[in-house]
Amino acid sequence: MSPLIFYPVAAAAVLSALAVVTARSPVRSAMALVATLVSLAACFAMLQAHLVAALQIIVYAGAVMVLFLFVIMLLNLQDDPPETGRAGLRFGAGGVAVVLAGGFAKVLWEHSAGDGAVLAESFGTTKVVARSLFSDYLVPFELTSVLLLVAVVGAVVLARRDDAPGQD
């Protein structure tokens, strides 16, 4: 993996992930999450895990994000008013984030100085992913699908108008 390609893609992933948690608008946050997922797919592609990269784009950046945007639009979320009076808390949280990011960067720098990990020849192939998904991770996979279904049903129930005609 070429560092000239990896570091800009990794920086894009980190910056877009920061945009997810700092955006005031839920729609902008969801679009920043799409950018994060696409950057992660590029990292998978650089690791020669093309199936995982394609699944990242199709499943997460495609289907799941459409579902998230549907729920956001259905709930008709409004922007929160700006908070005041919490400058000390924000400063402290920013300091903790800088310390954690510095420690993470140090660990990455030390790890990249070595020879690097050698991946198995079958890493990221359809056979390996399918075997793992439908044997080791079958229960979490099905629980995730049930959780998404419950979230959509909950959003529809919350967004339903009680003042619709014919409902008494």
N, C-alpha and C positions, 0 to 999 in steps of 0.2 A: 504494500500500500504506500503510495507516494505521499510524503508529508506535504508537498506543495498543493495537493488536492484535499488531503484529509483535514488539515488545520482550518482552511476557510469553510469547509462544509460543517465541521464540528463547531466553529464559531457561530455559524448561521443557526445551527440547532440550539445552541445555548442562548443566543440573543432572542430567537423566536420563542423559546421556552420562558424566558424572562418576560417577554411581551404578553404571554398567556396569563401570567399572574399579576401583571401590572396594568393591563388594559382596563379601562373603566366600563367599556361597552361589552356586553356578553358576546355580541356578534364579532367584534374585533378580536376578542379573546379566542373565540372558536376558529377564526381565520388564521390567527397566529399559531394555534395548535395544528392546523393543516400544514403550515410551513415547517413546524417542528417535525411532524411525521414524515414529510417529504425529505427533509434533511437526514433523518434517521434511515430512511430507505436508501439514500445515497451512500450512507456509511455501510449498510448491509451489502450493497452492490460492490463496494470497494473490497469487502471481505470475501468476494466471490460467492456470496449467498444470494443468488439472483432470485430464487423462489421466495425467500423471506422478504426481499426487497419488493417484489411484485405484490405479495400478500399485504405488506405494509401499506402500499399505495391503494390497492383495490379494497381491502377490508377496512382499514382504519381511516385513511385519508378520504376514502370514497364513502362507503356505506355508513360507518359509525358517525362520521362528521355530518353527513346528511341527516341522520337521525338526531344528533345534537342540535343542529340548526333548526330542524323541524320543531323540536321541543321548545327551544328558545323563542321562536316565532309564535308558537302556540300559546306560550305563557305570556307573551307580550311584555317582556321585562323592560323596565325603564332604567335609565342611568341613575345611579345613586348620587345624592347630593354630596359635594365635597366635604370631607370631615375636617374639623378644625380642633386645635387644642391637643393634638397627639404628636407633636413634633419630637419630643423626647423618646417616645415609643418607636417612632419610625427611625430615628437616628440609631437607637440601640439595635433594632432589627437589621438595619443596613450594615452596622458594624459586625454583627454576627454573620451575616451573609458574606461579607468581604473576607472574614477570617476563614469561614468554611470553604469559600471558593479558592483562597490561597492554599489551603491544605490540600484540596482536591487537585489543584494545578501542580503542587509539589509531588504528589503521589504519581500523577500522570507523567511528569517529567522524569522521575526516577524509573518508572516502568518503561518508558520509551527509550531510555538509555541502554537497556539490555538488548538481548537478541530478539526478543518478541516471542509470542506464543506461536507454536506450530499447530495449525488446524488439521483435523482429520480430512482425508480425501472426500469423504461423504458428507462433510459439514454443509448443511443448508439444502440438501437434496430433497426431492419430493418424498422419497421413501423414508428417510430419517425423520422428517418433520411429521409425516402422517403417522408413523409408528409411535412417535413420542406423543403426539396430540391425542390419539385415540387409545393409548394405553396408560401412560403415566399421568397425563393431564386431562383425562376424559371428564372427571367430576368438575374441576374448575372451569373447563370449557362449557359444559352444560349449565353450570351455575351462572356463568357470565351471560349466557343467552337468556336465562330466566330473569336475571337482574335487569337486563335491557328491556325485556318485555314488560316487567313490572313498572319500570321507569316511564315507559311510553303510556301505559294505561293510567298511571298516576298523573302524568302531565295532562292527559285528556280529561280526567275527572276534575283536576284543579282548574282547568281552563273552561270547563263547561259553565255556561251562564245559567244562573238560577232564575233569572227574570225572563226566560224565554217563554213565548206564548204556549199555552197548553200544559204548563207544569204548575200544579198547585199543591 
